[in-house]
Amino acid sequence: MTTSIDGDTHSVAILAESDLLKVRTTLRAESQAAGLGLTAATKLVTAGSELARNIVRYAVHGQGEVLIEALDKGGRHGVRATFSDAGPGIPDLDAAMTDNFTTGGGLGLGLPGSKRLVDEFSIDTGPGRGTTVVITQWGR
């Protein structure tokens, strides 16, 4: 059973490009507190930065949030980050999860690249209902 460690949950509002630094800093601090190694922490921070940037780029008025929580699963520690927005949603998730697909002029590596970086990845989205992406990284 995976449990969130009480009192170790942080919410970061994503309202502008300047909030990306706050997201990265909080993810790095939680990774260190959970005992993730440098590689695992870097992967989590990189994936989280991409997902936060997607919120700024695609969500309504570039607004959303990330909930970051420390996890414990049978003595194994990790960090879960839940990115959510009330944007337009992703109309074709299969296409969006394909490398090189982009609607915003970027490299098209954000979602599939983020998925490859972390241990667990899930996405809930649909036209007109926003997007929620949950990523988890575990200590080794």
PyMOL commands that set and color helices and strands:
alter all, ss='L'
color gray80, all
select helices_A, chain A and resi 19-33+38-58+60-62+93-96+110-117
alter helices_A, ss='H'
color red, helices_A
select strands_A, chain A and resi 2-14+64-73+76-85+120-125+131-138
alter strands_A, ss='S'
color yellow, strands_A
deselect
rebuild
show_as cartoon
